[in-house]
Amino acid sequence: MIYILTGAVRTGKTTALLEWCKNRDDVDGLLCPDNAEGKRYFLEVKSKNEFEFETEFETEAIIEIGNFKFLESGFEKANDYLLAVASKNESQYLIIDELGKLELKKEGLHASAEKLISNYKSEEGRHLILVVRNYLLDAVLTHYSIVEYEILEKKDFENL
């Protein structure tokens, strides 16, 4: 089953997921919270390992979207992580936070999202949770040919 957590920018989607999965051992994937300086980083859900992907510096290859600069190496590591975790089949839920403008341009987390969405469409007993900004929802559904899914709101995590 594919679940989609959607909402406007800065409405607590990632925070809700952090809270939901903090005492669970059946969830893995990547969350994208902000650090103390307001820069986003990737957080491996199960291991709690963190790695950088938003930067102000151009010390290595970057991807720019709007005013933001992201490390290509961060996305490469994120895609590898998501694919590796999914192949192990150890978690009931896998989170991808988030799919947006980069993924619609086949950048960012597109490589893992494309493969995992295809795999989870017919998956029984395992679930993919995608975070998508509300104004991009239709474009993401079309881009990844998602027709069967359930929209989640923050309050819905009590019942998952």
C-alpha positions as a Markdown table, in Angstrom:
| # | Residue | x | y | z |
|---|---|---|---|---|
| 1 | Met | 0.0 | 0.0 | 0.0 |
| 2 | Ile | 1.2 | 3.5 | -0.8 |
| 3 | Tyr | 0.3 | 6.2 | 1.8 |
| 4 | Ile | 0.8 | 9.9 | 1.0 |
| 5 | Leu | 1.3 | 12.4 | 3.7 |
| 6 | Thr | 0.5 | 15.8 | 2.2 |
| 7 | Gly | 0.1 | 19.3 | 3.3 |
| 8 | Ala | 1.4 | 22.8 | 2.9 |
| 9 | Val | 5.0 | 23.8 | 3.4 |
| 10 | Arg | 6.1 | 24.0 | 7.1 |
| 11 | Thr | 2.9 | 22.4 | 8.5 |
| 12 | Gly | 4.6 | 19.7 | 10.6 |
| 13 | Lys | 4.6 | 16.7 | 8.2 |
| 14 | Thr | 8.1 | 15.6 | 9.0 |
| 15 | Thr | 7.6 | 16.4 | 12.7 |
| 16 | Ala | 4.5 | 14.2 | 12.8 |
| 17 | Leu | 6.5 | 11.3 | 11.2 |
| 18 | Leu | 9.4 | 11.8 | 13.7 |
| 19 | Glu | 6.9 | 11.5 | 16.5 |
| 20 | Trp | 5.1 | 8.5 | 15.1 |
| 21 | Cys | 8.2 | 6.4 | 14.4 |
| 22 | Lys | 10.3 | 7.3 | 17.5 |
| 23 | Asn | 9.1 | 4.2 | 19.5 |
| 24 | Arg | 8.6 | 1.8 | 16.6 |
| 25 | Asp | 10.9 | -0.8 | 15.2 |
| 26 | Asp | 8.9 | -1.6 | 12.1 |
| 27 | Val | 9.7 | 1.7 | 10.3 |
| 28 | Asp | 12.7 | 2.7 | 8.2 |
| 29 | Gly | 13.5 | 5.1 | 5.4 |
| 30 | Leu | 14.6 | 8.7 | 5.4 |
| 31 | Leu | 13.2 | 11.8 | 7.1 |
| 32 | Cys | 14.3 | 15.3 | 6.2 |
| 33 | Pro | 14.1 | 17.5 | 9.3 |
| 34 | Asp | 15.9 | 20.8 | 9.8 |
| 35 | Asn | 18.9 | 21.2 | 12.0 |
| 36 | Ala | 19.5 | 24.0 | 14.6 |
| 37 | Glu | 20.7 | 26.3 | 11.8 |
| 38 | Gly | 17.6 | 25.7 | 9.7 |
| 39 | Lys | 19.4 | 23.5 | 7.1 |
| 40 | Arg | 17.7 | 20.2 | 6.1 |
| 41 | Tyr | 19.5 | 16.9 | 6.5 |
| 42 | Phe | 18.7 | 13.3 | 6.0 |
| 43 | Leu | 17.9 | 11.1 | 9.0 |
| 44 | Glu | 17.9 | 7.4 | 8.7 |
| 45 | Val | 14.8 | 6.4 | 10.6 |
| 46 | Lys | 15.9 | 3.1 | 12.2 |
| 47 | Ser | 19.6 | 3.8 | 12.8 |
| 48 | Lys | 19.2 | 7.5 | 13.6 |
| 49 | Asn | 22.3 | 8.2 | 11.5 |
| 50 | Glu | 22.3 | 11.7 | 10.0 |
| 51 | Phe | 23.9 | 13.0 | 6.8 |
| 52 | Glu | 24.1 | 16.4 | 5.2 |
| 53 | Phe | 22.4 | 17.4 | 1.9 |
| 54 | Glu | 21.5 | 21.1 | 2.1 |
| 55 | Thr | 24.5 | 23.4 | 1.9 |
| 56 | Glu | 25.5 | 27.0 | 1.5 |
| 57 | Phe | 28.9 | 26.1 | -0.1 |
| 58 | Glu | 29.9 | 24.8 | -3.5 |
| 59 | Thr | 32.7 | 22.6 | -2.4 |
| 60 | Glu | 31.4 | 19.7 | -4.4 |
| 61 | Ala | 28.7 | 19.0 | -7.0 |
| 62 | Ile | 25.4 | 20.6 | -6.1 |
| 63 | Ile | 21.8 | 20.7 | -7.3 |
| 64 | Glu | 20.1 | 24.1 | -7.1 |
| 65 | Ile | 16.4 | 24.6 | -6.8 |
| 66 | Gly | 15.2 | 28.1 | -6.0 |
| 67 | Asn | 17.4 | 29.6 | -3.3 |
| 68 | Phe | 18.4 | 26.1 | -2.0 |
| 69 | Lys | 21.6 | 24.2 | -2.7 |
| 70 | Phe | 21.8 | 20.5 | -2.2 |
| 71 | Leu | 24.7 | 18.1 | -2.3 |
| 72 | Glu | 24.5 | 15.6 | -5.1 |
| 73 | Ser | 26.4 | 13.2 | -2.9 |
| 74 | Gly | 23.7 | 13.5 | -0.2 |
| 75 | Phe | 21.1 | 12.4 | -2.7 |
| 76 | Glu | 23.3 | 9.6 | -4.0 |
| 77 | Lys | 23.7 | 8.3 | -0.5 |
| 78 | Ala | 20.0 | 8.7 | 0.2 |
| 79 | Asn | 18.9 | 6.8 | -2.9 |
| 80 | Asp | 21.4 | 4.0 | -2.1 |
| 81 | Tyr | 20.1 | 3.8 | 1.5 |
| 82 | Leu | 16.5 | 3.6 | 0.5 |
| 83 | Leu | 17.1 | 0.9 | -2.1 |
| 84 | Ala | 19.2 | -1.1 | 0.3 |
| 85 | Val | 16.7 | -0.9 | 3.2 |
| 86 | Ala | 13.8 | -1.9 | 0.9 |
| 87 | Ser | 15.7 | -4.9 | -0.4 |
| 88 | Lys | 16.2 | -6.3 | 3.1 |
| 89 | Asn | 12.4 | -6.5 | 3.6 |
| 90 | Glu | 12.8 | -5.9 | 7.4 |
| 91 | Ser | 10.4 | -3.0 | 7.9 |
| 92 | Gln | 6.6 | -2.9 | 7.6 |
| 93 | Tyr | 6.8 | 0.8 | 6.7 |
| 94 | Leu | 9.3 | 2.7 | 4.5 |
| 95 | Ile | 9.3 | 6.5 | 4.5 |
| 96 | Ile | 10.5 | 8.8 | 1.7 |
| 97 | Asp | 10.5 | 12.4 | 2.9 |
| 98 | Glu | 9.9 | 14.1 | 0.4 |
| 99 | Leu | 9.0 | 14.0 | -3.3 |
| 100 | Gly | 9.0 | 17.4 | -4.9 |
| 101 | Lys | 10.2 | 19.6 | -7.7 |
| 102 | Leu | 13.6 | 17.8 | -8.0 |
| 103 | Glu | 12.0 | 14.4 | -8.3 |
| 104 | Leu | 9.6 | 15.7 | -11.0 |
| 105 | Lys | 12.8 | 16.7 | -12.9 |
| 106 | Lys | 14.2 | 13.1 | -12.3 |
| 107 | Glu | 16.7 | 14.4 | -9.8 |
| 108 | Gly | 16.9 | 14.2 | -6.0 |
| 109 | Leu | 15.3 | 11.0 | -4.7 |
| 110 | His | 13.8 | 10.1 | -8.1 |
| 111 | Ala | 15.9 | 7.0 | -8.7 |
| 112 | Ser | 14.8 | 5.3 | -5.5 |
| 113 | Ala | 11.3 | 6.6 | -5.6 |
| 114 | Glu | 10.7 | 5.3 | -9.1 |
| 115 | Lys | 11.8 | 1.8 | -8.2 |
| 116 | Leu | 10.2 | 1.7 | -4.8 |
| 117 | Ile | 6.8 | 3.1 | -5.9 |
| 118 | Ser | 6.7 | 0.5 | -8.6 |
| 119 | Asn | 7.6 | -2.3 | -6.1 |
| 120 | Tyr | 5.1 | -1.2 | -3.4 |
| 121 | Lys | 2.1 | -0.8 | -5.7 |
| 122 | Ser | 1.3 | -4.5 | -5.3 |
| 123 | Glu | 3.0 | -5.1 | -2.0 |
| 124 | Glu | 0.9 | -6.9 | 0.7 |
| 125 | Gly | 1.8 | -6.2 | 4.3 |
| 126 | Arg | 4.5 | -3.6 | 3.6 |
| 127 | His | 3.7 | 0.1 | 3.1 |
| 128 | Leu | 5.5 | 3.0 | 1.5 |
| 129 | Ile | 4.8 | 6.5 | 3.0 |
| 130 | Leu | 5.6 | 9.4 | 0.7 |
| 131 | Val | 5.7 | 13.0 | 1.8 |
| 132 | Val | 4.5 | 15.4 | -0.9 |
| 133 | Arg | 3.6 | 19.0 | -0.7 |
| 134 | Asn | -0.1 | 19.6 | -1.4 |
| 135 | Tyr | 0.4 | 21.8 | -4.4 |
| 136 | Leu | 2.6 | 19.1 | -6.1 |
| 137 | Leu | 0.4 | 16.1 | -5.3 |
| 138 | Asp | -1.3 | 15.8 | -8.7 |
| 139 | Ala | 2.0 | 16.2 | -10.5 |
| 140 | Val | 3.7 | 13.5 | -8.3 |
| 141 | Leu | 0.8 | 11.1 | -8.8 |
| 142 | Thr | 0.9 | 11.5 | -12.6 |
| 143 | His | 4.7 | 11.4 | -12.8 |
| 144 | Tyr | 5.0 | 8.1 | -10.9 |
| 145 | Ser | 1.7 | 6.7 | -12.3 |
| 146 | Ile | 0.3 | 6.2 | -8.8 |
| 147 | Val | -3.4 | 5.4 | -9.0 |
| 148 | Glu | -4.0 | 3.4 | -5.8 |
| 149 | Tyr | -3.0 | 5.2 | -2.6 |
| 150 | Glu | -4.4 | 6.6 | 0.6 |
| 151 | Ile | -4.0 | 10.2 | 1.7 |
| 152 | Leu | -2.8 | 10.6 | 5.3 |
| 153 | Glu | -3.2 | 13.5 | 7.6 |
| 154 | Lys | -1.1 | 13.9 | 10.7 |
| 155 | Lys | -3.9 | 12.7 | 12.9 |
| 156 | Asp | -4.1 | 9.4 | 11.0 |
| 157 | Phe | -0.8 | 8.1 | 12.4 |
| 158 | Glu | -2.6 | 7.1 | 15.6 |
| 159 | Asn | -4.3 | 4.3 | 13.6 |
| 160 | Leu | -1.3 | 3.0 | 11.5 |
